Amino acid sequence: MHMTTTEIFLIAMVIIFTVPFLIWRLGRTDYWAPLVVVQIIMGIVLGPGVLGKAFPEYYSFVFNPDVIKSLNGIAWWAVMIFVWIAGIELDLKKAWQYKRESGITAGLALGTPLLFGCGAAVLMMSFSDGWIGANGLTWQFILGVGMACAVTALPILILFMEKMEILRQPIGQRILRYASLDDIAIWGVLALILLDWERVGRQGMFLAGFALAAYLFRKLMVAIAEKDRWYSGFIWLAICGLAADWAGLHYMVGAFLAGAVMDADWFNQEDMDKLRHFVLMIIMPVFFLSTGLRTNWDVGGTAVFVAAAILLVASVTGKLVGIHAAGKILNWQKGEASIIGWLLQTKALIMIIFANVLLDKQIITSETFTALLVMAVASTMLTIPLVTPKLQKMKQLISRSQ
């Protein structure tokens, strides 16, 4: 029986939304694997490395090139909105208010796992080939993998802290300050990695034009009603994404910058929380599936899992070592650094987005992307089970503002 592309696309959408939800709900995985983590895992399972190998005919029928193109379009817009929201929610005023504490903690929380991750990248290169992409230079690969190990997934961190009921508490706001500063550094390093000397003129034009446009846009947003700010914000998002991609910096960098120059207090916080929730529920599952379709095990499943294990150790150890060093300098109480370190090592989403950009630019191969994806899922699944009992033992920590 012949089926149209629309019908096959809807079959794919049924699979994308049904399978992860049923596993999450019926399996009651929420404690160790929230729905967003299950969706990421199922994106890998539904990809060519698992479903494609087990049922190649079924896989090629459902995820044919036309369907994949349609899914990718949705995924691009979904992730742009998500990164835009992350940019809006940056609170640099609080970070400046506690600049010494925030600077030391954020610096060590980013710098230490970055160094550990760079070491892991060098180790990967020494035991196997096939990790560096066709357009990647050695330094870009090492720095890119290192930064992937240092990333904190701010949007997922917010979801986890909401779940643990500490987001609006002083400790939650402290952790958001640290993650916000690191978020800026992450996108700055990505821009450095993507710097294209053949297109440096375009990139300079983009940055200069963006600075002027952002100034005018901020003036406009202050002058208009909140209901118009939402629509104007989405127009601004699309323009910035287009301009950044034209300049060679990738549309994701543009999406982050579009949000970073906006103020969270322009919008009702409850509406912003709802938007993040609905984006995660309605369209981000398509991004997770789209991400899974890009996984590859051609260098060998064992090699990919060994690389993922190395990256996981580098990522988690580096983050905890950095945060414990900050705790020593700032005289935190016993156990405090462990809680903050485990929360800040949450990787999924932002790291996956970061790795997607590296893959798009062919700085890493799909095998490296797969190893990073497995590492991101594993590190994120560790967070709630390890942090929850620690918080219960240190309830007085929740109210500490610095």
GUGUTI-642031 format. One record per residue (C-alpha): residue in one letter; residue number from 1; x negated, y negated, z. Coordinates in nm, 3 decimals. Layout:
// GUGUTI-642031
PT   fido   selum        xx        yy        zz
PT      A     NUM         X         Y         Z
...
This chain:
// GUGUTI-642031
PT   fido   selum        xx        yy        zz
PT      M       1     0.000     0.000     0.000
PT      H       2    -0.138    -0.338    -0.102
PT      M       3    -0.150    -0.604     0.170
PT      T       4    -0.203    -0.975     0.123
PT      T       5    -0.491    -1.164     0.283
PT      T       6    -0.240    -1.337     0.510
PT      E       7    -0.110    -1.004     0.638
PT      I       8    -0.460    -0.869     0.699
PT      F       9    -0.556    -1.195     0.873
PT      L      10    -0.260    -1.153     1.109
PT      I      11    -0.361    -0.793     1.178
PT      A      12    -0.700    -0.928     1.282
PT      M      13    -0.533    -1.189     1.506
PT      V      14    -0.320    -0.920     1.673
PT      I      15    -0.637    -0.719     1.747
PT      I      16    -0.826    -1.027     1.872
PT      F      17    -0.558    -1.123     2.123
PT      T      18    -0.417    -0.784     2.223
PT      V      19    -0.718    -0.561     2.289
PT      P      20    -0.912    -0.786     2.532
PT      F      21    -0.595    -0.890     2.717
PT      L      22    -0.482    -0.530     2.774
PT      I      23    -0.828    -0.424     2.894
PT      W      24    -0.846    -0.723     3.129
PT      R      25    -0.492    -0.689     3.264
PT      L      26    -0.455    -0.309     3.282
PT      G      27    -0.816    -0.256     3.386
PT      R      28    -0.795    -0.531     3.650
PT      T      29    -1.144    -0.646     3.559
PT      D      30    -1.104    -1.005     3.678
PT      Y      31    -1.344    -0.980     3.972
PT      W      32    -1.647    -0.868     3.773
PT      A      33    -1.536    -0.953     3.418
PT      P      34    -1.287    -1.241     3.379
PT      L      35    -1.081    -1.251     3.059
PT      V      36    -1.329    -1.477     2.881
PT      V      37    -1.609    -1.222     2.946
PT      V      38    -1.390    -0.934     2.826
PT      Q      39    -1.316    -1.133     2.508
PT      I      40    -1.689    -1.182     2.445
PT      I      41    -1.760    -0.812     2.502
PT      M      42    -1.477    -0.710     2.271
PT      G      43    -1.613    -0.950     2.010
PT      I      44    -1.932    -0.740     2.012
PT      V      45    -1.739    -0.410     2.008
PT      L      46    -1.526    -0.523     1.713
PT      G      47    -1.837    -0.629     1.522
PT      P      48    -2.030    -0.436     1.257
PT      G      49    -2.266    -0.274     1.506
PT      V      50    -1.994    -0.080     1.689
PT      L      51    -1.656    -0.074     1.511
PT      G      52    -1.824    -0.115     1.173
PT      K      53    -2.045     0.189     1.236
PT      A      54    -1.767     0.405     1.383
PT      F      55    -1.494     0.318     1.131
PT      P      56    -1.660     0.151     0.832
PT      E      57    -1.357     0.172     0.602
PT      Y      58    -1.118     0.028     0.860
PT      Y      59    -1.369    -0.243     0.950
PT      S      60    -1.423    -0.352     0.589
PT      F      61    -1.045    -0.352     0.531
PT      V      62    -0.954    -0.576     0.828
PT      F      63    -1.264    -0.795     0.840
PT      N      64    -1.307    -0.851     0.469
PT      P      65    -1.482    -1.168     0.340
PT      D      66    -1.158    -1.367     0.293
PT      V      67    -1.039    -1.293     0.646
PT      I      68    -1.380    -1.371     0.792
PT      K      69    -1.383    -1.710     0.616
PT      S      70    -1.043    -1.792     0.768
PT      L      71    -1.153    -1.680     1.115
PT      N      72    -1.476    -1.880     1.089
PT      G      73    -1.285    -2.200     1.012
PT      I      74    -1.077    -2.160     1.328
PT      A      75    -1.388    -2.068     1.528
PT      W      76    -1.577    -2.379     1.415
PT      W      77    -1.300    -2.613     1.527
PT      A      78    -1.243    -2.422     1.852
PT      V      79    -1.603    -2.442     1.960
PT      M      80    -1.631    -2.807     1.857
PT      I      81    -1.340    -2.894     2.086
PT      F      82    -1.491    -2.691     2.368
PT      V      83    -1.833    -2.855     2.342
PT      W      84    -1.663    -3.196     2.312
PT      I      85    -1.479    -3.135     2.641
PT      A      86    -1.806    -3.033     2.806
PT      G      87    -1.959    -3.363     2.692
PT      I      88    -1.665    -3.564     2.827
PT      E      89    -1.689    -3.395     3.165
PT      L      90    -2.051    -3.494     3.221
PT      D      91    -2.061    -3.715     3.532
PT      L      92    -2.390    -3.903     3.522
PT      K      93    -2.273    -4.168     3.772
PT      K      94    -2.278    -3.913     4.054
PT      A      95    -2.610    -3.777     3.935
PT      W      96    -2.756    -4.128     3.952
PT      Q      97    -2.609    -4.181     4.300
PT      Y      98    -2.801    -3.874     4.421
PT      K      99    -3.085    -3.913     4.173
PT      R     100    -3.371    -3.764     4.378
PT      E     101    -3.184    -3.452     4.482
PT      S     102    -3.018    -3.410     4.141
PT      G     103    -3.338    -3.474     3.947
PT      I     104    -3.548    -3.227     4.147
PT      T     105    -3.284    -2.953     4.142
PT      A     106    -3.184    -2.995     3.777
PT      G     107    -3.549    -3.019     3.668
PT      L     108    -3.653    -2.698     3.843
PT      A     109    -3.326    -2.521     3.748
PT      L     110    -3.405    -2.587     3.382
PT      G     111    -3.785    -2.591     3.369
PT      T     112    -3.860    -2.266     3.550
PT      P     113    -3.631    -2.035     3.348
PT      L     114    -3.743    -2.218     3.035
PT      L     115    -4.103    -2.114     3.106
PT      F     116    -3.997    -1.761     3.199
PT      G     117    -3.787    -1.741     2.881
PT      C     118    -4.075    -1.861     2.662
PT      G     119    -4.285    -1.585     2.817
PT      A     120    -4.011    -1.333     2.735
PT      A     121    -4.006    -1.456     2.373
PT      V     122    -4.382    -1.403     2.342
PT      L     123    -4.341    -1.053     2.490
PT      M     124    -4.063    -0.971     2.240
PT      M     125    -4.289    -1.077     1.952
PT      S     126    -4.567    -0.853     2.080
PT      F     127    -4.370    -0.527     2.094
PT      S     128    -4.163    -0.554     1.776
PT      D     129    -4.116    -0.753     1.457
PT      G     130    -3.786    -0.879     1.321
PT      W     131    -3.698    -1.136     1.585
PT      I     132    -3.795    -1.462     1.409
PT      G     133    -3.558    -1.588     1.138
PT      A     134    -3.654    -1.665     0.779
PT      N     135    -3.672    -2.041     0.842
PT      G     136    -3.807    -2.022     1.197
PT      L     137    -4.153    -2.130     1.307
PT      T     138    -4.317    -1.954     1.601
PT      W     139    -4.286    -2.255     1.830
PT      Q     140    -3.918    -2.299     1.738
PT      F     141    -3.847    -1.935     1.817
PT      I     142    -4.031    -1.943     2.151
PT      L     143    -3.875    -2.272     2.260
PT      G     144    -3.529    -2.167     2.137
PT      V     145    -3.533    -1.836     2.325
PT      G     146    -3.681    -2.008     2.631
PT      M     147    -3.404    -2.266     2.635
PT      A     148    -3.142    -1.993     2.584
PT      C     149    -3.269    -1.840     2.909
PT      A     150    -3.247    -2.176     3.086
PT      V     151    -2.893    -2.267     2.977
PT      T     152    -2.611    -2.307     3.227
PT      A     153    -2.264    -2.266     3.077
PT      L     154    -2.092    -2.574     3.221
PT      P     155    -1.737    -2.491     3.100
PT      I     156    -1.754    -2.133     3.232
PT      L     157    -1.912    -2.258     3.554
PT      I     158    -1.610    -2.486     3.599
PT      L     159    -1.373    -2.191     3.546
PT      F     160    -1.562    -1.976     3.796
PT      M     161    -1.570    -2.248     4.061
PT      E     162    -1.196    -2.304     4.012
PT      K     163    -1.145    -1.932     4.069
PT      M     164    -1.352    -1.945     4.388
PT      E     165    -1.170    -2.266     4.496
PT      I     166    -1.485    -2.474     4.532
PT      L     167    -1.469    -2.691     4.217
PT      R     168    -1.323    -2.996     4.393
PT      Q     169    -1.523    -2.933     4.710
PT      P     170    -1.854    -3.117     4.772
PT      I     171    -2.064    -2.812     4.685
PT      G     172    -1.879    -2.775     4.355
PT      Q     173    -1.941    -3.139     4.268
PT      R     174    -2.310    -3.098     4.358
PT      I     175    -2.345    -2.801     4.126
PT      L     176    -2.167    -2.990     3.848
PT      R     177    -2.423    -3.271     3.881
PT      Y     178    -2.712    -3.029     3.835
PT      A     179    -2.544    -2.851     3.543
PT      S     180    -2.453    -3.181     3.376
PT      L     181    -2.813    -3.303     3.372
PT      D     182    -2.929    -2.970     3.233
PT      D     183    -2.657    -2.984     2.967
PT      I     184    -2.806    -3.307     2.831
PT      A     185    -3.154    -3.155     2.823
PT      I     186    -3.025    -2.844     2.643
PT      W     187    -2.882    -3.045     2.353
PT      G     188    -3.188    -3.268     2.346
PT      V     189    -3.416    -2.965     2.307
PT      L     190    -3.185    -2.824     2.040
PT      A     191    -3.212    -3.151     1.846
PT      L     192    -3.593    -3.126     1.874
PT      I     193    -3.591    -2.768     1.745
PT      L     194    -3.368    -2.869     1.453
PT      L     195    -3.574    -3.175     1.362
PT      D     196    -3.629    -3.152     0.987
PT      W     197    -3.915    -3.369     0.859
PT      E     198    -3.777    -3.347     0.507
PT      R     199    -3.450    -3.496     0.633
PT      V     200    -3.590    -3.716     0.908
PT      G     201    -3.460    -4.024     0.728
PT      R     202    -3.107    -3.888     0.741
PT      Q     203    -3.148    -3.796     1.106
PT      G     204    -3.275    -4.143     1.190
PT      M     205    -2.980    -4.295     1.003
PT      F     206    -2.742    -4.069     1.195
PT      L     207    -2.883    -4.164     1.535
PT      A     208    -2.884    -4.536     1.457
PT      G     209    -2.537    -4.522     1.307
PT      F     210    -2.409    -4.312     1.597
PT      A     211    -2.535    -4.563     1.855
PT      L     212    -2.349    -4.849     1.683
PT      A     213    -2.037    -4.641     1.617
PT      A     214    -2.029    -4.517     1.979
PT      Y     215    -2.042    -4.874     2.108
PT      L     216    -1.748    -4.978     1.888
PT      F     217    -1.558    -4.656     1.966
PT      R     218    -1.588    -4.714     2.340
PT      K     219    -1.451    -5.064     2.299
PT      L     220    -1.157    -4.924     2.104
PT      M     221    -1.080    -4.650     2.355
PT      V     222    -1.064    -4.894     2.645
PT      A     223    -0.821    -5.114     2.451
PT      I     224    -0.568    -4.847     2.349
PT      A     225    -0.311    -4.645     2.545
PT      E     226    -0.403    -4.301     2.681
PT      K     227    -0.165    -4.119     2.446
PT      D     228    -0.355    -4.274     2.152
PT      R     229    -0.693    -4.191     2.307
PT      W     230    -0.637    -3.819     2.262
PT      Y     231    -0.570    -3.845     1.890
PT      S     232    -0.849    -4.098     1.842
PT      G     233    -1.084    -3.866     2.029
PT      F     234    -1.018    -3.578     1.788
PT      I     235    -1.078    -3.806     1.486
PT      W     236    -1.403    -3.920     1.650
PT      L     237    -1.500    -3.555     1.711
PT      A     238    -1.453    -3.459     1.346
PT      I     239    -1.648    -3.764     1.221
PT      C     240    -1.941    -3.703     1.459
PT      G     241    -1.955    -3.333     1.371
PT      L     242    -1.957    -3.413     0.999
PT      A     243    -2.225    -3.682     1.035
PT      A     244    -2.453    -3.464     1.250
PT      D     245    -2.424    -3.171     1.010
PT      W     246    -2.497    -3.400     0.713
PT      A     247    -2.810    -3.517     0.896
PT      G     248    -2.926    -3.158     0.952
PT      L     249    -2.871    -3.159     1.329
PT      H     250    -2.572    -2.918     1.316
PT      Y     251    -2.209    -3.008     1.381
PT      M     252    -2.232    -2.874     1.738
PT      V     253    -2.484    -3.144     1.833
PT      G     254    -2.242    -3.400     1.691
PT      A     255    -1.954    -3.250     1.893
PT      F     256    -2.151    -3.275     2.216
PT      L     257    -2.259    -3.633     2.147
PT      A     258    -1.900    -3.724     2.060
PT      G     259    -1.791    -3.615     2.406
PT      A     260    -2.096    -3.738     2.597
PT      V     261    -2.030    -4.104     2.508
PT      M     262    -1.672    -4.077     2.633
PT      D     263    -1.561    -4.128     2.994
PT      A     264    -1.362    -3.860     3.174
PT      D     265    -1.159    -4.125     3.356
PT      W     266    -1.006    -4.237     3.023
PT      F     267    -0.790    -3.926     3.053
PT      N     268    -0.571    -3.767     3.316
PT      Q     269    -0.781    -3.494     3.483
PT      E     270    -0.487    -3.254     3.491
PT      D     271    -0.436    -3.298     3.115
PT      M     272    -0.806    -3.236     3.053
PT      D     273    -0.794    -2.918     3.262
PT      K     274    -0.489    -2.802     3.066
PT      L     275    -0.660    -2.874     2.734
PT      R     276    -0.963    -2.668     2.834
PT      H     277    -0.734    -2.387     2.950
PT      F     278    -0.527    -2.386     2.631
PT      V     279    -0.831    -2.404     2.403
PT      L     280    -0.976    -2.104     2.586
PT      M     281    -0.648    -1.916     2.561
PT      I     282    -0.532    -2.007     2.209
PT      I     283    -0.832    -2.046     1.979
PT      M     284    -1.158    -1.959     2.157
PT      P     285    -1.086    -1.582     2.132
PT      V     286    -1.130    -1.625     1.756
PT      F     287    -1.476    -1.773     1.821
PT      F     288    -1.569    -1.475     2.038
PT      L     289    -1.466    -1.235     1.762
PT      S     290    -1.647    -1.446     1.503
PT      T     291    -1.956    -1.430     1.725
PT      G     292    -1.928    -1.052     1.754
PT      L     293    -1.917    -1.020     1.375
PT      R     294    -2.267    -1.169     1.364
PT      T     295    -2.431    -0.907     1.586
PT      N     296    -2.686    -0.671     1.435
PT      W     297    -2.871    -0.363     1.562
PT      D     298    -3.094    -0.301     1.261
PT      V     299    -3.420    -0.314     1.459
PT      G     300    -3.273    -0.030     1.667
PT      G     301    -3.024    -0.027     1.953
PT      T     302    -3.297     0.059     2.202
PT      A     303    -3.515    -0.234     2.096
PT      V     304    -3.221    -0.477     2.121
PT      F     305    -3.129    -0.356     2.469
PT      V     306    -3.491    -0.367     2.586
PT      A     307    -3.515    -0.725     2.459
PT      A     308    -3.185    -0.810     2.631
PT      A     309    -3.315    -0.665     2.959
PT      I     310    -3.637    -0.867     2.935
PT      L     311    -3.438    -1.182     2.864
PT      L     312    -3.199    -1.111     3.152
PT      V     313    -3.483    -1.069     3.401
PT      A     314    -3.654    -1.385     3.274
PT      S     315    -3.331    -1.583     3.283
PT      V     316    -3.202    -1.481     3.625
PT      T     317    -3.542    -1.469     3.797
PT      G     318    -3.647    -1.802     3.649
PT      K     319    -3.327    -1.974     3.760
PT      L     320    -3.344    -1.834     4.115
PT      V     321    -3.714    -1.914     4.154
PT      G     322    -3.655    -2.272     4.035
PT      I     323    -3.357    -2.328     4.265
PT      H     324    -3.535    -2.178     4.565
PT      A     325    -3.829    -2.412     4.498
PT      A     326    -3.585    -2.706     4.493
PT      G     327    -3.435    -2.581     4.821
PT      K     328    -3.777    -2.577     4.983
PT      I     329    -3.852    -2.933     4.871
PT      L     330    -3.509    -3.063     4.979
PT      N     331    -3.490    -2.863     5.302
PT      W     332    -3.170    -2.676     5.222
PT      Q     333    -3.040    -2.430     5.477
PT      K     334    -3.105    -2.059     5.446
PT      G     335    -2.892    -1.892     5.178
PT      E     336    -2.789    -2.216     5.009
PT      A     337    -3.034    -2.185     4.719
PT      S     338    -2.918    -1.831     4.647
PT      I     339    -2.554    -1.938     4.604
PT      I     340    -2.640    -2.237     4.385
PT      G     341    -2.893    -2.038     4.182
PT      W     342    -2.652    -1.755     4.102
PT      L     343    -2.382    -2.002     3.997
PT      L     344    -2.620    -2.199     3.776
PT      Q     345    -2.742    -1.886     3.596
PT      T     346    -2.396    -1.839     3.439
PT      K     347    -2.476    -1.812     3.070
PT      A     348    -2.179    -1.725     2.848
PT      L     349    -2.030    -1.971     2.598
PT      I     350    -2.284    -2.255     2.594
PT      M     351    -2.572    -2.011     2.547
PT      I     352    -2.374    -1.824     2.284
PT      I     353    -2.301    -2.155     2.110
PT      F     354    -2.669    -2.249     2.137
PT      A     355    -2.774    -1.913     1.990
PT      N     356    -2.516    -1.947     1.711
PT      V     357    -2.685    -2.271     1.604
PT      L     358    -3.028    -2.105     1.602
PT      L     359    -2.884    -1.821     1.393
PT      D     360    -2.712    -2.062     1.153
PT      K     361    -3.044    -2.235     1.093
PT      Q     362    -3.221    -1.897     1.056
PT      I     363    -3.460    -1.970     1.342
PT      I     364    -3.368    -1.638     1.499
PT      T     365    -3.248    -1.316     1.337
PT      S     366    -2.915    -1.151     1.406
PT      E     367    -3.103    -0.892     1.615
PT      T     368    -3.237    -1.165     1.844
PT      F     369    -2.888    -1.316     1.852
PT      T     370    -2.748    -0.978     1.961
PT      A     371    -3.005    -0.946     2.242
PT      L     372    -2.926    -1.299     2.361
PT      L     373    -2.554    -1.226     2.349
PT      V     374    -2.592    -0.909     2.558
PT      M     375    -2.807    -1.103     2.807
PT      A     376    -2.547    -1.380     2.830
PT      V     377    -2.264    -1.136     2.900
PT      A     378    -2.464    -0.945     3.163
PT      S     379    -2.577    -1.258     3.349
PT      T     380    -2.226    -1.402     3.353
PT      M     381    -2.076    -1.077     3.486
PT      L     382    -2.316    -1.090     3.781
PT      T     383    -2.199    -1.431     3.900
PT      I     384    -1.868    -1.381     4.083
PT      P     385    -1.951    -1.045     4.250
PT      L     386    -2.277    -1.184     4.389
PT      V     387    -2.159    -1.534     4.485
PT      T     388    -1.822    -1.453     4.647
PT      P     389    -1.957    -1.258     4.950
PT      K     390    -2.235    -1.514     4.998
PT      L     391    -1.980    -1.797     5.011
PT      Q     392    -1.769    -1.611     5.265
PT      K     393    -2.072    -1.587     5.495
PT      M     394    -2.152    -1.959     5.456
PT      K     395    -1.818    -2.138     5.459
PT      Q     396    -1.972    -2.447     5.619
PT      L     397    -2.182    -2.496     5.303
PT      I     398    -1.872    -2.579     5.096
PT      S     399    -1.832    -2.923     5.257
PT      R     400    -2.197    -3.034     5.222
PT      S     401    -2.226    -3.321     4.973
PT      Q     402    -2.606    -3.305     4.929
